[in-house]
Amino acid sequence: MNKHATAKAMNEHTRSTWLSFKGLENSGLVKKIDQRESLGRERDCYWLTDSGVYLALIEGAESKKILMRTKEVYPDNALLHFIIEIAPIMGTGMHKIGYSAVLEKGKLGESDKNSVKSAMLSQQLLKELTLGQIRDLIEIMKKHPQFEAFKDQTDQALEKLKKAELFLKEAYEK
């Protein structure tokens, strides 16, 4: 490859990378968080937005690394920290449901939010957790007492499942 061809290939690579990055920025998945000097020039520093974090978790990003950086960038966003911490235990199925709903509707109304929350919680209840995972989940919830409502929602969902089980037993006994 001659010098001109190499320069052209590098330029095309840089352009496609830049276009991809701008696409992420325009989609609201990354945003500028800082500016630092590098090689004598000011350079912008970027990190994931809330939506970008959710999508990264869905795509299988390592939650410990995501959590570490997210705590630096969003130190006051306890909900985001909580979601990242429980992702390895609970999986990302509930995030997929929520993200799909937002993508489909654009913006969710109150009734939509309740439907999505129910679907997300039901999906998580179907997941069989080991005792170790339950212990880890309880420890995470102790660190985030503001999410005590999650326990209440789980209790309510379990009550509904018990009622459904009784109803099904009665229906099959007839």
C-alpha positions as CSV (number, residue, x, y, z in Angstrom):
1,M,0.0,0.0,0.0
2,N,1.5,3.3,-0.9
3,K,1.5,6.4,1.3
4,H,-1.5,8.0,-0.4
5,A,-3.6,4.9,-0.1
6,T,-2.7,4.5,3.6
7,A,-3.6,8.2,4.3
8,K,-6.9,7.8,2.5
9,A,-7.8,4.6,4.4
10,M,-6.9,6.3,7.7
11,N,-9.0,9.3,6.8
12,E,-12.0,7.1,5.9
13,H,-11.6,5.2,9.1
14,T,-11.5,8.4,11.2
15,R,-14.6,9.7,9.3
16,S,-16.7,6.6,9.9
17,T,-15.7,6.5,13.6
18,W,-16.6,10.2,13.9
19,L,-19.9,9.6,12.2
20,S,-20.7,6.7,14.5
21,F,-19.8,8.6,17.5
22,K,-21.9,11.6,16.4
23,G,-24.8,9.1,15.9
24,L,-24.5,8.0,19.5
25,E,-24.4,11.6,20.7
26,N,-27.4,12.6,18.6
27,S,-29.3,9.5,19.9
28,G,-28.7,10.7,23.5
29,L,-26.5,7.7,24.4
30,V,-23.3,9.7,25.2
31,K,-22.7,13.3,26.3
32,K,-19.8,15.6,27.0
33,I,-18.9,15.5,30.7
34,D,-15.5,17.3,30.8
35,Q,-12.6,18.8,29.0
36,R,-8.9,17.8,29.5
37,E,-5.7,18.8,28.0
38,S,-4.0,16.1,25.9
39,L,-1.0,16.5,23.6
40,G,-1.1,20.3,24.1
41,R,-4.8,20.6,23.0
42,E,-8.1,20.7,24.9
43,R,-10.0,17.5,24.3
44,D,-13.6,16.8,25.1
45,C,-14.4,13.8,27.4
46,Y,-17.6,11.9,27.0
47,W,-19.5,9.3,29.0
48,L,-22.8,7.4,28.7
49,T,-26.1,9.1,29.5
50,D,-28.7,7.2,31.6
51,S,-30.1,5.7,28.4
52,G,-26.6,4.8,27.3
53,V,-25.9,3.0,30.6
54,Y,-29.2,1.0,30.2
55,L,-28.3,0.0,26.7
56,A,-24.7,-0.9,27.7
57,L,-26.1,-3.2,30.4
58,I,-28.5,-4.8,27.9
59,E,-25.6,-5.3,25.5
60,G,-23.6,-7.1,28.2
61,A,-21.2,-4.4,29.4
62,E,-19.3,-5.3,32.6
63,S,-21.5,-3.7,35.4
64,K,-18.6,-3.2,37.8
65,K,-16.7,-1.0,35.4
66,I,-19.9,0.8,34.4
67,L,-20.8,1.4,38.0
68,M,-17.3,2.7,38.9
69,R,-17.3,5.4,36.2
70,T,-21.1,6.2,36.6
71,K,-20.5,7.0,40.3
72,E,-17.9,9.5,39.3
73,V,-20.0,11.1,36.6
74,Y,-23.5,10.9,38.3
75,P,-22.7,10.8,42.0
76,D,-26.3,11.7,43.0
77,N,-28.2,9.3,40.7
78,A,-29.0,6.6,43.3
79,L,-31.5,4.9,41.0
80,L,-29.0,4.5,38.3
81,H,-26.4,3.1,40.8
82,F,-29.1,0.7,42.1
83,I,-30.0,-0.6,38.7
84,I,-26.4,-1.2,37.7
85,E,-25.7,-3.0,41.0
86,I,-28.6,-5.4,40.6
87,A,-28.1,-6.1,36.9
88,P,-25.6,-9.0,37.5
89,I,-28.0,-10.6,39.9
90,M,-31.4,-9.9,38.2
91,G,-30.2,-10.0,34.6
92,T,-31.1,-7.4,32.0
93,G,-34.5,-8.9,30.9
94,M,-36.4,-6.1,32.7
95,H,-34.2,-3.5,31.1
96,K,-34.9,-4.9,27.7
97,I,-38.7,-4.7,28.4
98,G,-38.5,-1.1,29.6
99,Y,-36.1,0.0,26.8
100,S,-38.3,-1.6,24.1
101,A,-41.4,0.2,25.5
102,V,-39.6,3.5,25.4
103,L,-38.3,2.9,21.9
104,E,-41.8,1.9,20.7
105,K,-43.8,4.7,22.2
106,G,-41.1,7.5,22.4
107,K,-42.4,8.7,25.8
108,L,-44.4,6.7,28.3
109,G,-47.6,8.0,30.0
110,E,-48.5,7.1,33.6
111,S,-50.6,4.0,32.6
112,D,-47.8,2.9,30.2
113,K,-45.3,3.2,33.0
114,N,-47.4,1.0,35.3
115,S,-47.9,-1.6,32.6
116,V,-44.1,-1.6,31.9
117,K,-43.3,-1.8,35.6
118,S,-45.6,-4.8,36.0
119,A,-44.1,-6.6,33.0
120,M,-40.6,-5.9,34.2
121,L,-41.3,-7.1,37.7
122,S,-43.1,-10.2,36.5
123,Q,-40.1,-11.0,34.3
124,Q,-37.8,-10.7,37.2
125,L,-40.0,-12.9,39.5
126,L,-39.9,-15.7,36.9
127,K,-36.1,-15.7,37.2
128,E,-35.0,-18.3,39.8
129,L,-32.4,-16.8,42.2
130,T,-30.0,-18.8,44.3
131,L,-29.8,-18.1,48.0
132,G,-26.4,-16.4,47.4
133,Q,-28.0,-14.1,44.8
134,I,-30.9,-13.3,47.2
135,R,-28.4,-12.5,49.9
136,D,-26.5,-10.2,47.5
137,L,-29.7,-8.5,46.5
138,I,-30.7,-7.9,50.1
139,E,-27.2,-6.3,50.8
140,I,-27.6,-4.0,47.8
141,M,-31.1,-3.0,48.9
142,K,-29.8,-2.2,52.4
143,K,-27.3,0.2,50.8
144,H,-30.2,1.9,48.9
145,P,-33.1,2.2,51.5
146,Q,-34.9,4.6,49.2
147,F,-35.9,1.6,47.0
148,E,-37.9,-0.1,49.8
149,A,-40.8,0.3,47.4
150,F,-39.3,-2.5,45.3
151,K,-39.9,-4.9,48.2
152,D,-43.5,-3.7,48.5
153,Q,-44.0,-4.2,44.7
154,T,-42.5,-7.7,45.0
155,D,-44.8,-8.6,47.9
156,Q,-47.8,-7.3,45.9
157,A,-46.8,-9.3,42.9
158,L,-46.4,-12.5,45.0
159,E,-49.9,-12.0,46.5
160,K,-51.3,-11.7,43.0
161,L,-49.5,-14.9,41.9
162,K,-50.8,-16.7,44.9
163,K,-54.4,-15.7,44.0
164,A,-53.8,-16.7,40.4
165,E,-52.5,-20.1,41.6
166,L,-55.6,-20.6,43.7
167,F,-57.9,-19.6,40.9
168,L,-56.1,-22.1,38.5
169,K,-56.4,-24.9,41.0
170,E,-60.1,-24.3,41.4
171,A,-60.6,-24.1,37.6
172,Y,-58.8,-27.4,37.0
173,E,-60.5,-29.2,39.9
174,K,-64.0,-28.6,38.4
